[in-house]
Amino acid sequence: MKDDWDFPEDPLAALGAGDRAPFEAFVREKSRSLVGFFARKGVAMDVAEDLTQEVFLRLYRHAARYRPEQRFAPFCLRVARNVWIDHSRRRGSRPGLEAEVGDGAGGEALGMRAQPDPYRVAEQAEEHERLHLALERLGPHHKDVFELAGIQGLEY
C-alpha cells in the first residue's frame, strides 16, 4: 500500500454527499493494494479478496458518518486493519497456516488445508513472539505509527 493514495476528491466525503464516482474510482484503483495488504498478513489470496470486499462494504455503509477532516488513507487502512483483526478472531488462526492445498489433486475443491511444515511453524511462532514482545513495549500511538509508516510505507 505504498502507492499514491492522493485523490482529487475524498472518496468517502463525496459518497456521503451523494457522488459515487470518486468512491467507485477508488475501488477500481486500490483493490489490488488492499488485497496485497491482506496477503502480507498471511491470508490466502481468495480470503484476501473477500476481506478487501468487506473493507469496501464497511466504507460504503459508514460513508454518511465519515468525518472529512480525517485523512482518507489512514482511515481506510484502519478499517482494513480492523477487518483483518475481526477475521483473525473469527478464525482463531495464526499467520501462515491458511494456505490451501494446491497440488492439482483436487484438494482446493475439497477445501483441504495444507499440512504446515513443523520447522517452519516453529520458526514463525518464534518470530511472531519476538515481534509481539517488541510491539508490546510500544505505546498505542507508536504501534499505529509503526503500522502506518513501517509496514504500510505511508509518509508522515
Phi, psi and omega per residue, in radians:
M1 nan 0.486 -3.134
K2 -1.439 -0.119 -3.097
D3 -1.264 3.071 -3.052
D4 -1.230 2.149 3.114
W5 -1.944 0.297 3.107
D6 -1.477 2.216 3.134
F7 -2.068 2.607 3.107
P8 -1.044 -0.517 3.141
E9 -2.388 2.425 3.111
D10 -1.089 2.058 -3.074
P11 -1.020 -0.683 -3.118
L12 -1.334 -0.640 3.088
A13 -1.109 -0.737 3.118
A14 -1.128 -0.741 3.139
L15 -1.103 -0.749 3.101
G16 -1.077 -0.494 3.120
A17 -1.537 -0.010 3.092
G18 1.755 -0.005 3.133
D19 -1.734 1.891 -3.069
R20 -1.471 -0.307 -3.020
A21 -1.015 -0.835 3.130
P22 -1.088 -0.636 3.113
F23 -1.185 -0.735 3.108
E24 -1.090 -0.682 3.089
A25 -1.131 -0.718 3.096
F26 -1.044 -0.787 -3.141
V27 -1.054 -0.808 -3.136
R28 -1.122 -0.743 -3.033
E29 -1.385 -0.527 -2.961
K30 -1.997 0.085 -3.131
S31 -1.106 -0.704 3.113
R32 -1.085 -0.670 -3.138
S33 -1.102 -0.745 3.115
L34 -1.220 -0.669 3.072
V35 -1.040 -0.754 3.102
G36 -1.078 -0.680 3.095
F37 -0.998 -0.847 -3.121
F38 -1.222 -0.638 3.108
A39 -1.097 -0.680 3.100
R40 -1.191 -0.353 3.079
K41 -1.425 -0.063 3.011
G42 1.749 0.234 3.126
V43 -1.671 2.715 3.109
A44 -1.116 2.715 -3.052
M45 -1.032 -0.741 -3.136
D46 -1.141 -0.618 3.091
V47 -1.216 -0.697 3.106
A48 -1.040 -0.693 3.106
E49 -1.155 -0.701 3.100
D50 -1.128 -0.735 3.133
L51 -1.156 -0.613 3.076
T52 -1.086 -0.753 3.098
Q53 -1.095 -0.646 3.099
E54 -1.110 -0.678 3.091
V55 -1.067 -0.842 -3.130
F56 -1.062 -0.700 3.115
L57 -1.126 -0.761 3.135
R58 -1.118 -0.741 3.111
L59 -1.078 -0.793 -3.113
Y60 -1.092 -0.816 -3.099
R61 -1.145 -0.512 -3.047
H62 -1.862 0.241 -3.101
A63 -1.052 -0.622 -3.108
A64 -1.164 -0.456 -3.135
R65 -1.661 -0.072 -3.123
Y66 -1.194 2.380 3.088
R67 -1.715 1.970 -3.050
P68 -1.111 -0.229 3.116
E69 -1.248 -0.252 3.039
Q70 -1.350 2.684 3.019
R71 -1.371 2.344 -3.034
F72 -1.120 -0.821 -3.050
A73 -1.029 -0.895 3.114
P74 -1.090 -0.615 3.109
F75 -1.100 -0.811 3.136
C76 -1.091 -0.730 3.127
L77 -1.133 -0.620 3.100
R78 -1.149 -0.721 3.082
V79 -1.085 -0.778 3.132
A80 -1.061 -0.756 3.130
R81 -1.091 -0.714 3.117
N82 -1.155 -0.651 3.076
V83 -1.087 -0.755 3.125
W84 -1.115 -0.742 3.121
I85 -1.084 -0.790 3.119
D86 -1.054 -0.760 3.116
H87 -1.065 -0.802 -3.123
S88 -1.090 -0.704 3.125
R89 -1.162 -0.736 3.127
R90 -1.088 -0.743 -3.072
R91 -1.440 -0.441 -3.042
G92 1.080 0.501 -3.027
S93 -1.626 2.870 3.060
R94 -2.008 2.553 -3.128
P95 -0.967 2.457 3.040
G96 1.577 -0.057 -3.094
L97 -1.898 0.225 -3.092
E98 -1.737 0.003 -3.057
A99 -1.119 2.341 3.091
E100 -1.431 2.723 3.030
V101 -1.180 2.228 -3.085
G102 -2.245 0.721 -3.069
D103 -1.605 0.087 -3.141
G104 1.372 0.076 -3.101
A105 -1.617 0.240 3.110
G106 1.581 0.082 -3.134
G107 -1.081 -0.670 -3.137
E108 -1.129 -0.757 -3.118
A109 -1.111 -0.543 3.134
L110 -1.518 -0.119 3.132
G111 1.296 0.378 -3.132
M112 -1.265 2.502 3.111
R113 -1.647 2.522 3.078
A114 -1.220 2.540 3.051
Q115 -1.403 2.049 -3.112
P116 -1.210 2.571 3.071
D117 -1.206 2.108 -3.079
P118 -1.004 -0.655 3.118
Y119 -1.112 -0.782 -3.136
R120 -1.145 -0.687 3.118
V121 -1.084 -0.787 3.128
A122 -1.119 -0.726 3.120
E123 -1.099 -0.770 3.120
Q124 -1.150 -0.672 3.126
A125 -1.110 -0.719 3.102
E126 -1.132 -0.777 3.129
E127 -1.121 -0.728 3.112
H128 -1.072 -0.749 3.139
E129 -1.115 -0.753 3.104
R130 -1.079 -0.772 3.133
L131 -1.145 -0.743 3.121
H132 -1.041 -0.779 3.131
L133 -1.117 -0.710 3.115
A134 -1.137 -0.735 -3.137
L135 -1.213 -0.538 3.114
E136 -1.097 -0.475 3.141
R137 -1.327 -0.256 3.120
L138 -1.514 2.585 3.026
G139 -1.316 2.945 -3.080
P140 -1.041 -0.675 -3.132
H141 -1.218 -0.655 3.118
H142 -1.197 -0.585 3.080
K143 -1.083 -0.763 3.113
D144 -1.096 -0.735 3.125
V145 -1.095 -0.750 3.110
F146 -1.039 -0.810 -3.137
E147 -1.077 -0.868 -3.048
L148 -1.265 -0.696 -3.086
A149 -1.609 -0.887 -3.059
G150 -1.241 -0.698 -3.082
I151 -1.679 -0.794 -3.088
Q152 -1.489 -0.267 3.082
G153 1.307 0.341 3.104
L154 -1.336 2.575 3.112
E155 -1.463 2.803 3.110
Y156 -1.058 nan nan
